[in-house]
Amino acid sequence: MDYRGKVVVITGASSGIGRDAAVAFAQRGAIVVGVARREQLLQELADECRRHAGDASYLAGDLGERAFAERVVHETVGRHGRLDVLINNAGIPVHKQIYDVTPEDMDLQMRVNFMACVWTTLAALPYMLRQGEGYVINVSSMAAKVAPPRETPYTAAKAAMDGFTAGLWSDLAGSNIHAALVVPGPIDTEIWGKDDTPSGYNGPKYPPKIVTDAIFEVIEKRIHERVVPRFSAQLVSAHLLRFFAPSLLLRGMAWMEPVPAEVVEKARARAATTTRSGSGSGSGTSGAG
Ligand SMILES: NC(=O)c1ccc[n+]([C@@H]2O[C@H](COP(=O)([O-])OP(=O)(O)OC[C@H]3O[C@@H](n4cnc5c(N)ncnc54)[C@H](OP(=O)(O)O)[C@@H]3O)[C@@H](O)[C@H]2O)c1
């Protein structure tokens, strides 16, 4: 595929997978629009992309806000005249025992990790229809398929993204707009250090480039879904267990990081004095304690 002059929006472009993909698209001649909150990093990225492709820009803001997510699409078309590829990649982690999850945690996960991709996609479709072509690539996670311990909100948000993308794939038939899901396993990015209570995962992590390569592959071969890395024994066995022995897989995940007895005890003690969800001071629930 000739990417020269194609306009590519990449959310979550200030670091990790998004940054790697942004530079790779610019190296192929695409006009990249990077989106995230850290403006300084986006400016540096746009400078680097311009050195490769001549033109690039960025939009700094919070994708958890619908108005900003929609503005990303409209302003991209206003600035560059079109939108060829939309890559919904921005995401945030959360690692909490379910007893500590607040409705606010869940709401934030759904807005940033799921609704942002819905808002940008719905805004992009009319432009892509007018152009007669377009690509919507959503970066999900293996966590959507194999729920890791303490990641229930993240798993739920990414699973929603998976369902949305599968629906797009069939609903967009005949439109020449291709929707695809890229499903990374553990990738070596700063996301692992962004949580106060990090993941308990200690296995191998892969470079962001394998996800970038998968993004190009789903576009160029019009594939619906690509798990990366493709040939990891860990991911292949998780997939097989998921289909042929789902309860064994669930037990295996629970065994990986068992819930300590004192966590349940503490949650019980708290439940005796309050009906509030989570350990924070969340609103929207009926706190009796
Ligand atoms: N790394 C892994 O092991 C792994 C595995 C599976 C799936 N994934 C998924 O891959 C995607 C990229 O993650 P990564 O590993 O590259 O992590 P990362 O380096 O932390 O990148 C996350 C990106 O999302 C942006 N972002 C977060 N919240 C945002 C918000 N409210 N508004 C706008 N931008 C926001 C961040 O930029 P700002 O902070 O500047 O806003 C950053 O650019 C995520 O969706 C993640 O869930 C990662």
The ligand as a Gaussian input file, in Angstrom:
#p B3LYP/6-31G(d) Opt

LIG

0 1
 N        2.022000      -2.567000      26.723000
 C        1.303000      -3.677000      26.780000
 O        1.730000      -4.706000      27.318000
 C       -0.072000      -3.706000      26.151000
 C       -0.689000      -4.951000      26.013000
 C       -1.948000      -5.007000      25.463000
 C       -2.576000      -3.861000      25.054000
 N       -1.967000      -2.657000      25.202000
 C       -2.699000      -1.469000      24.762000
 O       -1.901000      -0.751000      23.848000
 C       -2.280000       0.615000      23.877000
 C       -1.031000       1.466000      23.964000
 O       -0.415000       1.234000      25.206000
 P        1.157000       1.297000      25.449000
 O        1.571000      -0.030000      25.929000
 O        1.831000       1.893000      24.291000
 O        1.206000       2.253000      26.723000
 P        1.646000       3.759000      26.930000
 O        3.029000       3.977000      26.491000
 O        1.280000       4.062000      28.338000
 O        0.679000       4.557000      25.945000
 C       -0.627000       4.931000      26.269000
 C       -0.965000       6.151000      25.442000
 O       -2.317000       6.530000      25.696000
 C       -2.360000       7.935000      25.960000
 N       -3.489000       8.248000      26.835000
 C       -3.787000       7.691000      28.031000
 N       -4.875000       8.255000      28.549000
 C       -5.282000       9.206000      27.668000
 C       -6.350000      10.137000      27.657000
 N       -7.240000      10.229000      28.657000
 N       -6.457000      10.975000      26.606000
 C       -5.558000      10.924000      25.586000
 N       -4.529000      10.053000      25.546000
 C       -4.406000       9.202000      26.572000
 C       -1.015000       8.213000      26.631000
 O       -0.623000       9.553000      26.464000
 P       -0.769000      10.731000      27.536000
 O       -0.419000      10.181000      28.871000
 O        0.200000      11.745000      27.020000
 O       -2.185000      11.186000      27.442000
 C       -0.095000       7.343000      25.792000
 O        0.265000       8.012000      24.610000
 C       -3.222000       0.786000      25.064000
 O       -4.557000       0.823000      24.613000
 C       -2.980000      -0.473000      25.869000
 O       -4.121000      -0.824000      26.632000
 C       -0.720000      -2.547000      25.731000

